[in-house]
Amino acid sequence: MKQLFFALLFLFSFSVFSQESVKPEPPPQKNVTNTYHGITLNDPYQYLENLDDPSVVAWMKDNTNYANSILDNISGKQEILDKMLELINRTTAAIGSLRITDDNTYFYLKRVPGEEISKMYKRDGYDGNEVLFFDPTQYKKEEGTYTVSSITPNIKGDKIAVSVSADGSENPELLIFKKSGEQFNEVLHLASGISWHKSGDSFFYNKLNSADLKDMNRQIYTSNYVHRIGTDQSLDEKYFSKDDYGPLNIFESEYPYISYSKEANKNFLFTSSVDKNSKLYVEDFNIPNNWKPILTRENKVTSTTFNSTDVYYLTYNEAPNYKIVKAPISSPEFSNATIVIEESKTENITQIATSKDGLYYCTVKNGVEAKVYFLPSNKTIPIELGLPFTAGSASVSTRGSDYSEVWVNISGWTSPNKRYLYNAENNTFTYEPLSTPAEYPELENLVAKEVMVKSHDGVMVPVSIIYNKDMKMDGQTPAVMYSYGSYGNSTSPFFSPITLAYTIYGGVLVVPHVRGGGELGDAWHKAGQKLNKPNTWKDAIATAEYLIDEGYTSADKLSFFGGSAGGILVGRSVTERPDLFVAASPMVGAMNTVRMEETPNGPVNTPEFGTVKDPEEFKGLLEMDSYHHLEPGTDYPAMLITAGINDPRVIAWQPAKFAAKMQHDNAGDSPILFLTDFDGGHGGGVALTQALNNFSNIFTFFYWQSGHPDFKLKEKVKN
C-alpha cells in the first residue's frame, strides 16, 4: 500500500455510466460475528467480501452509476478538469522514469500535450536526437489500457527489459528489446525486480505465484528465477525458492530479490516487505546460492549504495535522524562498518548516492527544508551545496560510481521541479531540463506557510499551509487537508498542477505532517505505527481544530482526502470527529484493517500495522479500523469513497464495506457516494484525462459541499 502523494495525484479512473440514476438503498445487513482474543465483533457486511457474487457487483455498479450522476451534474466540474489539463500541458512534455546506461544512452517515458499515455523514447546523451522506442498504446490495444511500469537496461545498454501492465492490475508482462528497438520473441509474465547479469545476456527476476488478485497464495513464498535471452519463460530455472527461505530466516510474505552489483562484482539477495529495515545477503560466487547474511533488520539500515571499494549504509541505529556508515566491499558485514556522516540533531538524512568523486546525501528539516551535501573522496568533512533556489524537497541521481555526473532535482510547494547537473570540480550547477519549463503566473499570490501545531498529547506537529496571501482570515474560505502518515514515508513539498488548480478557486491546501510518516526521523514513524497509530489521525484532528481556531476555514468548509494507507487517517478522523469536516474522500483506502489479513496483500503489511494473531497488535488494528468505528445515528460529513476492482493492494471490498455501513448508519442528509473503477486498480496505469477526472470529482465534490458559488448541483437527481 505504500504510496507517495505525487503518485496519489494520478491514482485511477472511473468508468462513466449513464447520467441519470436512482439513489441506491444500502445493502441489507447480514450479521456474522468474529472473535479475536476474547473480543467478539459484529460484521453486518462481511458478505460483501465475495466479489464474485453478482449481487455484490451489481450493488457496486448501482452506486457508481448514482455517484457519477451526482458528480457530473455539479457546475464547475468540467471547468476545473479543463484547467488541470491546461496547467499540465503547459510543458512541452511530461518526462519520467529516466534510465541512463554506461554508454550514456537515455531511456525514458514521455507524454506530450494531446496524448493520454506516456510512450518510451531513447536518445544518445542529453543533447542526442530523440527516437520513439516503444508505444504501449499499440500493445494489445483491444485487450485494455497498457502502460509502462518499469524500464531496466542491462549494464552495457544493448538490451532493455520493459514491464507493462493493463488497467492498473499490476500483473506485469515483461518485454525484452535490443537497443535498436527490435523485440525478442519471449514475453515473461508476473516478473518483477529485474537485475541483469554481468554478461548482459540473462537476468534474475522474482515471479508472483498467480495473476488472480484474490488468490491468497499470490504473494506467499515467491521464487526468484534466471532468464536467458532468446528462450521461453517455461525454461527458466528457479534460483531461489521456498526451500531456501527457512535456512536464511526469510518469512513467507517477504519477496526475495537478487541483484548483481557491478561495483562489488557480487550477487546480493535482499528481502522486500513494508518493513523499511533491510535484510541483505551476499553470495559466494564459488558456491552458487550460498548466501551469507550481511544485514539484519536489527541493523536498522534503510538504504544501500556502492562504489568500487566500499558499501555505504544509511541507518538509524542509535541515530533516529539517521547517519551514514561504510564497510569494505571485501567484508561488507554491518559489524565492520565505520561512521562516515554523524547524525544531525536538526536534519533528517533522506537519501544517499555515490559518484566517481565521492558521496552525496540529502537532508530535510521538519519535512519541508531540504539540503544537499557532498563528501569528496578521501575527505572527512562534507560540503553543503549552494542550491539554485530554496528547496522544500531535493533528490540526487548519478550514473554510478564510475562517473562524475550527478543531477540534483529540487522543488517546493510553489516551485516546479527543476533538474540541474552539478559539477563537483568547480561547484557549479547547469540547468538541464528534460522538457521546456512552464510558467505559472497563478503562483504569484500563493504563499506557503510552515507552522507547528500542538497535538492531543502536547507534541508539536509540522503543518504546511498553502493559500492566497490576500485571503481574509474570517473562516469563510474552503480548505482541503491531505496527508498519509504510514511506512515512514514523508510528504515532502511537491509541485502539482492538480493542487494548483484547487487553489485557483480560492481554496487553502493544508498538509499536516502527521506521525507515522518520516518527516522527523524514525521516532516520528514509530510514533504512528501499530498501537501508536491513533497519533496519526489525532494529529490531523488537531490540525483541523487549529485551522478553524485561526480563521483559515470553518467546519462547514473543511474537507479531507487521502489514499491507500491514508484511508486509515481519513476514515478515523471522520469517525472520531465527524463535526470537524464538511466532506471527505478516502481513496482506495484501507478501511477494514481487522480483516486485512484475509486479503492477498494483507500479510506483507503486518510489520507496519500489526497482526490479528497477536493480542496486543489486534487491539491496534481494531482501533485503526474505520468500518468498526461507524456508529448508527451519527451525522457524518459528505463522503466520496472510492475503490478499484483490479486493486492488488487494497482489495475493493474494504472501501465497499465501509461505504455500505456508513450509508446505513448516517443520520444526516449529506451524500455518501461510493465509486468503483471497474477498469482500474490501485494507482497509475490509466489515461491522463481519466486520472484528472478522478481529482476533478473530488475537488468539485468538496467545493460543492463547502458552498462555493461556482460549484452547485445543476439538476435534481432521482432519489
N, C-alpha and C positions, 0 to 999 in steps of 0.2 A: 504493500500500500504506500510505499514511500513515494511522495510526490513533492517537487519543488513548485513554488507558486507560479512561476512562468509557465510551467507545464500545465498547471491547472487552468491557465487562461486560454488554453486550447484543448479543453477536455474532450468533448464529444458532441455529436449532433443528435437531433431528434427527428424521427420520421414525421412527416406532415400528414395529418388526417383531415377529414372534412371540417369546414369552418363551424358548422352548426352542430351542437351536441347537447344532449340532456345530461344534467349532473348525475353521476352515478351514486348509488347508495353505498355506504360502507359494506364490505362483505360480511356475511354472517359470522358470528363468533362461535367457534367450536373448541371449547376449552379442553386443554390437556394439562397435566402437571408434570414437572420435572423436579427431582430432589437432588440437591448438591450439599453434601456435608451437613445433613440435617435441616437444610433450608429448602422449603417447597415453593416453587414459582408457578403461578398460573400463566399459561401461554395460549390465549384465545385464537391466535392466528398462526399457529405452528404449521397448519396445513398449507399455508401459502409457500412454504419451503419447497413444495413439489412443483417445480417449474415445467414439468412435463404434463401437468394437469391442464386440459383445455379450458376449464372454467377459471383457473387462476390466470392464465394468459389472457383470456377474454376480459377479465376484470382490469388487468393492467392496461390493455388496449383501450377499453372504455374510458379509463382515467386519462390516458394520454390524449385521446380524442377530445375530451372535455377541457383539459388543460390548454391544449392548443386553441380551442375555440375561444377561451378567455384571452390568452396572451396575444393572439392575432387580432383581437378587436380592441386593443389598447392603443390609443392615439400616441404617436411618437415612436412606436417600436421600429417602424421601417426607417424613420429618420435617424435614430441612434445606430441602427445597423449600418446604414449607408455611411454615417460619419466614421464608425470604426473602420470600415473598409477603406474609406478615403484616407484616413490617417495612416493606416498600414501601407497603403500603396503609394505614399509619397516618396518612398525609397525606390530606386530603380530595380532592386531585387532584395528579397529576404534570403540570406545565406547562412547555412549552419552545417553541423556535422563535418567540419573540415578535418581532413587527414593529409599530412604531408609526409611523403616517403623519403627514403635515403637519397634517391636521385632527384629530389626536390619537385616531384610531381604533386600537384594539388588535386585532391578528390573532395567533392563537397556536394551538398544539396542546395538547390536554388529554386525559388519561386518568383516569377516576375508578375507585375500587375496584370490582371485578367486571367491568371491561372489559379486553379483550385488546389493542386497537388504539387509539391516540390519534386523536381527532377534532379538526376545526378549528372554532374559535369566533371571535367578534368581540364587542367592546363599545366603547362611546363613552367613552374615558378610563378611568383606573384604577378609578373608582367607578361606571362605567356598567353598565347591565343587560347581561347576557351572553346571546347567542343562538348556537345551533348554526349554523355556516356551511356546512360540508361534512363528510359522513360517508363516509370511504373504505371502510368495511366494506360499504357498499351499492353500491360501484362495481365492476362486473363480478365480482360475488362468486362466480359459477360458474367463473371463469377463474383464480382464485388469490387470494392474500392481498395486497391493495394497501395501501400505507402512504404517507403524505405525506412527501416528502423535502425540499421547499422551498416557501416562501411569499414571493412577490415582489409587493407592491403598487406601483402607479405613484406618482408624487410626490404627486398630489392625493388618492390613496387611493380613487378611484372605480372602479378596475379592479384586479383581483388575478390574477396568474398562480400557479397551484398545480401543482406537479410531483408525480406519483405513480409508483411502481414496484411491480412484482409480484414476490413471492417472492425478494427480495434480488438481483434480476438487475441492478439499476442501469441498466436500459433505461427512461428516463423517458417518461411521457406527460404532456404539458402541457395543463392545463385552464385556461380563462380565464373569470372571473366579473365581473359588475357588483357594486358594493358592496351592492346589495340581495340578492345571492345568486343572481340569475338567471345561468345559464351561457350563454356564447356557443356557437355550433354547432361551431366548429372544434376539433379536438384535434391538437396538434403532437407528433410522435414524435421521440425521441432528441435533444430540445432541452434545453440547459442554459445556464447563465451568462446569465440573462435580465437585460437592462438597458433600462428604459423610456425612451423619448424624452421630450423636454420637453412635447410636446403631450399625452402620456398616451394616445394612440390607436395607438401602434405601439412596437415594441421590437426590440433586437438580440438574437440568440441564436447559440450555437455548436451544431453538429449533428454527432453521431457518424456515421461512414460506413456502419455496419452494426449490426444488432441481434444478429448472431451473435458470441457471446463467444469463439469460436475463430478468427474472421477476423483475420488478421494485419494487414489494412489498416483495421481498425475505427477506430483512433486516429491514423492517418497522414494528414497534410495535411487536417485537418478544416477546414470552412468556417464563416464567420460570415454569418448571414442577417438580413434585415429582415422582420418580420411585421407586417402591418396588420390590426387587429382587424376581425373580420367576414368575412375572406377565408380560403380554403382554403390549407393549407400548401404545396400544389403550386404556388401562385402566388408564393411568397416568392422574393425576388431575393437572389442572393449579393452580399454587401457586401465580403467579404474571403475569398479562396480561394487555391488552390495557387500560381497565377501571381504572387501578391503576396508570397509567403514570401521568395523569393530577394533582391529589392531591399532588404528590411529585415533580412536575415541572421537569419531565423527558421527554426529547424530543423523537419524534417518531423514529429517527435514532440511538438512543443510545441503547446498549444492556444491559438489566438488569440481572446481575449475583448475585445469592445468595450463600453465603459461610458460613459454620459453622466453628467457631473458638473454638478449644478445650481449648485454654488458657483462653479465655474470657467466654467460655460456652454460647456463644450467636450466633445468626444468624446475618450476615451483608449483606446488599444489596449494591452493587456498580455498577455504570453505566459505561460501557466501550464505548469509542469512541477514535478518534485520538487526542482528547484534553487530554494532559498529566495531567491536573488538576483533582484530584479525587473528585467524588461526592459520599458520603458514608452515609449509614443509618444503624441504629441498630434496631433490632426487640424486642418488649416486648413479652417474652415467654408466658406471661399470656393472651395475646390477639394476636393470630396468624395474620400475615400480617399487623400488626400495626407498622409502621416504623417511627422512629424518626431521623431526619437529624443530623449528627454529623460533616460532612464536606461538604462544598460547593466549587464550582470551585474557588470562590474568596479567599479561604484559601491557594490556590497555593500549595497543597500537591501532591507529585508525587509518594510517596511510603509509605507503612504502614507495621509495624510488631508488634507483641505482645509478652509479657511474662505474667506470672500469675497475675501480679499486675498492669501493665501499657501498654498503647498503644503508640508506637513511630511513629512520623510523620517526613518524610523528606520533607522540604518545602523551597521554595524560596520567601516566603512572607517577604518583606523588607530585603531580603538576596539573591541577584542574583546568588551567588555561593553556595547557599543552607546552611541551618542549620538544626539541629535535635531538635525536641521538643517532650515532652511526656505529656500524660494526664492519670489520673487514669482509670482503666477498668470500675470502677463503674460510672464514669461520663466522658466519652471519647470525649465530645464535644471539638472542636478545641479551643474554648474560654477558656477552662480550662487548656490548655497546657502551660508548662513552658520550657524554653530553657535548653537543655542538652549539645549540642555542638554548639558553636557560629560559625557564618560564617567565613571562611578564606578568606583573600583578594587575595591569590595566588593559592589556590587549590579549585577545584570544587568537592563537595561530590556527589558520583555517586551511592552508594548502602548502605543499612543498613540491619542488621540481628541480631537476638538475640540468645543467648545460655543460659544455666543454670548459667553461670559465669558472664554474662554481655552483653554489646552491642558491635558489630563490625561494622565498616564502612570503605568504600573505597573512595579514592580521586584520582583526576587526575589534573595535571598541564599542561596547553596548549594542553590538549588532548592526551599527549604522555608520561607523567611521573606519574606513579601510585604509591600509597602508601596504606597501610592498618593500621587501628588503632583499639585499643581495650580499651573500658571503662569498668573496672571491676564494679560489683555491689557494690553499696554504696560508690563509688569513684566519684570524680568530675573532675579529670584530666586524659585524655586519654593517652594511651601508643602507640607510633609508633612501629609497629612490624619490626624487622630487617629481611627483606625478604631474602631468599636464594640467589637471584640474582636480579639485577636491572630490574624492570618490566616496560614495556610500558603500559600494562593493567593488572588489577587484579580484582578478584571477590572472594566472600566468600560464603560458603554454610554451613548450620548447620542441625542437626536433629531436631531442635526446642528448645524451652526454657526449656524443661525438661532434656536436655542432655548437656554434656560439649563438645562433639565433634564439631569441626569446621574445615573445609577444605578451604585452600587458593589456588586458581588457578592463576598462573601468566604466562605471555608470553610477547613476543616482536616481532618486525619485523623479526629478525633473530634468535629468541629463541623459540623453540617449547613449547607449553603449558605444564606446569608441575603442578601436584596436590600434595599438602602437607597437612598432618594432623598437626594442631597446638595444642600444649599443653600449655594452659594458666598458669598452675601451675608452670612449670619450664621454660617457654618461649623458647620452642624448636620446631623444625619442623621435621617431619618424612615424607620422600618421599613415597607416596602411589599411584603409577601409576596404572591405570586400565588396561593397556596393556604394553607389553615390549617396552621401548622407542627406538626410531630410531636415527641413526647417519646421519648427513648431512654434509659431508666434503665440499660440494659445497658452504657452507656458509662462509668458511674461508676468502675469499677475498671480501665478501659483507660488506658494511658499511651502517648504517642508519644515515642520517644527518637531523637534525631538523633546519629549517631556518624560519625567519619571512619575509614575502613578503608584500610590500606596495600595497594595492588595489587602485581602482579608486578614492576613497574618502579619501585616506590617512590612513585608518585603516590597521593595521598590521595583516596579516593572517598567522597562523602556517601552515607550509608545511613540510611533511616528504618526503625525497628523499632516495631511496634505490638503490645502484649501486655498481659496482665493483671498489674497491679502486684504481686499476691501469688504470681506464678509462681515455682516453685523452679528455680534455675539448675543443674539436675542433668543436663541433656542429654536428658531424657526427654519433652520437650514436642514435639508435632508442629509443624512450621513450614512455611510456604509462601513462596517468593520469587516476585515478579513484577517484570519490567522490560521495556523496549522498546529504547531505545538506537539510534534511527535518525532521519535527516532533521533533526536538531537539535531534535526535539520533547522537551519536558520532561514528566516525570511529576510534576506538582505535587500537593501534598497535596489529596486529594479525599475526600469523604464518600460511602460507598456502603453501602446496606443489605445488598448481596450479600456484601461482605467482612466486614461486621459480623457476619453470620450465621456466617461461618467462625470468627471469634474467640470466639463464644459457646460453642463446643465446646472451648475451651481452647487453640486454635491461635495461633501467632505469625504475623503478617503482616510481611513484610520487602520493602522496595523499595530496591534498590541503584540509585543514580542514575548509571548506567554511562556511559562515554564513547560518543559517538555521539548522545547527547541534547543538550539545550541548557541544562542546569541551570547551568553555569558559563560560559556565553557561547559565542561562535563557536569559540574554540580547543578547547573541550570537544567540540563537534560534530566538528570536523576530526580530532580525535584518535581518533575511532571510525568513520572513513569510508574506503572503498576499501581501500588497502593497510594502513591503520591499524585496520581492523575487528577484528583479534584482541583489541585492548584492550577491546572491548565485552564479550566473554564471559570474558576473563581477570579483568575487574573483578568479574563475577558469581561466578566461581570463588573469588576472594579473599574475597568476602563470605560465601560458604558456609563456607570454612575458618574465618573469624572467628566465625561463629555457633556452629560446633562447638567451637572452642577456648574460647569464652567461656561455654559451658554453656547457651546458649539452646536447643539441639537437638543431634541427632546425625545421622550419615549415614543411619541406618536410619529416620529420621523426618522428613527434609528433602525437600520437593518443590519443583518449579519449573514455572511456566507463563508463557506469553506468546504473542502472536498476530501474524499477518501478518509484517512485517519482524522482529518479536520472535521469530519462529520460528528465525531465524538464531542469535539469542542462546541460546535454549533448546537447540536442536539441537547447536550446537557446544560448549556447556557439558557436555552429556551425553556427546557422543562423545569429548571430550578428558578428562573426569574422571567416568566413569560411577560410580566408587566414592563420590562425594560425595552422591548423591541416591538416595532410595528410589523416587521416581516423578517423572514429568514429563509435561507436556502442551503440545506446540506446536500452537496453534490456527490453522487455515488458514495454516500457516506457509510461508515461502519456504525450502524445504529443498534445492533443487537449483539453486543460483544460477548455475552454469556454463551451464545450459540456459535461464535466464530469458529471454534474448532470442529464444527460439523461441516465445514467447507474445505475444499482442497487447499486454499491458501491460508487457512487458519493456523495450523501447527507451526509454520515458519515464522509467524508473528508473535508467538508466545514469549520470546525474550524481551519484547517491548511492552506487551500488555499483561502478560501473565497467562496461567493455565487454570482451567476449572479443576484440574486434578489436585491442585494444591489448595488446602482450605483457606489460607490467607489470601493468596492471589485470586481465588474465586471471589472473595469479598470486593477486591479491587475491580474485577471485571463487572460485577453486578452494579457497583457504584457508578461506573462509566457507561452503563447500558441505558441509552436514551429510551428505548422501547419499554423497558420495565419501569421507567420513571414517569411515564404518561399516567395522568390521573383523570378519571371521569369527572365531568362537570367543571373542567378548567377552561377559562377563556384564553386560548392560545393565539399568538400572532399569526398573521397570514403566512403560509408556507408554500414554497416551491421545492418539492422533494424529487430528486432525480435518481435514475438507475440506468444501467446498461445491460442488455440481455446477454451480451457476449463478454461481460466483465470477468476476467480471471482473478481479480484481486479482491474486490468486494462483491460477492455474489448478489444478484439482483433482488433476491428475496429479503435481504436485510433492510434496504430502504422501503421495500413493498410492505413489510410487516409494520414498520414504523408509521407509514402513511395511513394504512388501514386503521390502526388503533387510534391515531390522532384524529382521523375523521370521525371515528366513533365517539371519542372522549370529548371532543371540542364542544364547549357550551356556547361559544360566541358565534358571530356571523362571518368572521374572517375566512376567506377561502383557503382550503387545504388542498393544494394541487399536487398531483403525482404524475410525473412524466418519465416514461421509459423509452430509451433509444433501442429500437428493435433491429438496428443495423450497425450498432457500435458497442464499445466496451467501456474500459476504464479511463482511457486517455489517448489523445492523439489518433492518428490513423484515419482522419476524416478530411473532407473538403473544407477549404478555408471558410466559405460563406456559411457552411453548416455549423462550424465551430463558433463563428461570430453570432449566429442565430441563437445559440445557447446563451451567450452572455447578454445579448440584447434582450432575451426573455427575462433574465434575472434582473438587470438594471431597470427595464421597463416595469416589471412587477414591483420592484422596490419603490420606484418613483410614484407609481400609481397609488400604492398603499400609503405613501407619505403625503399625498395630497398635492403633488406637483401639478400646476395648471396645464402643463404640456402633455400630461400622461393621464388620460381618462378613458373609461370603458365606453367605446363608441356605440355598441349595440347591446341590447339586453340578451343574455344567453339563456336558453331554456333551463329551467330548474325542475 
